Amino acid sequence: MPRTTQNPVSPPKRMATYRQRMRAAGLRPVQIWVPDTRTPDFAETCRKQARAVAAHDPAGDEIMRFVAAVYEWPEP
């Protein structure tokens, strides 16, 4: 399909019309912030949080046994 020689639309204008189409389709934009997994201390922070949860969750072992009992492993 050949390109037309019309004036190009600026990126902010394209984004605005895209957002209008999405809103017309019943959608809304959502922004979420997630931990940066590339930071050097990410793995250690995960370990600390996991230890804290494990230390304060007396049913943790029981829950994991339940999950292991009901989980069906896929066949290779």
C-alpha positions, -999 to 999 in steps of 0.1 A, spaced: 0 0 0 17 33 -11 21 60 15 2 93 10 20 126 7 -1 143 33 14 163 61 25 140 89 6 142 121 26 151 152 31 125 179 10 144 205 -19 147 181 -16 110 172 -16 101 208 -46 123 215 -67 107 187 -56 72 199 -68 80 234 -101 93 221 -106 61 201 -98 40 232 -122 60 254 -149 57 227 -144 19 229 -151 21 266 -116 19 279 -96 41 302 -59 46 307 -43 32 338 -8 38 350 9 14 374 42 15 391 61 -17 396 94 -25 413 125 -20 391 138 -56 387 171 -42 373 182 -25 405 211 -42 423 191 -46 456 159 -61 440 167 -97 448 177 -90 483 145 -70 489 125 -99 476 143 -123 500 137 -100 529 100 -97 521 96 -134 516 113 -141 550 91 -115 567 60 -132 553 72 -166 562 80 -156 597 45 -141 602 24 -167 584 19 -197 607 -3 -214 581 23 -209 553 35 -245 553 -1 -258 554 -11 -236 525 19 -247 504 10 -284 511 -25 -276 500 -13 -260 468 10 -289 461 -18 -314 466 -43 -297 443 -19 -285 416 -19 -306 384 14 -306 367 12 -305 329 23 -335 310 55 -329 290 
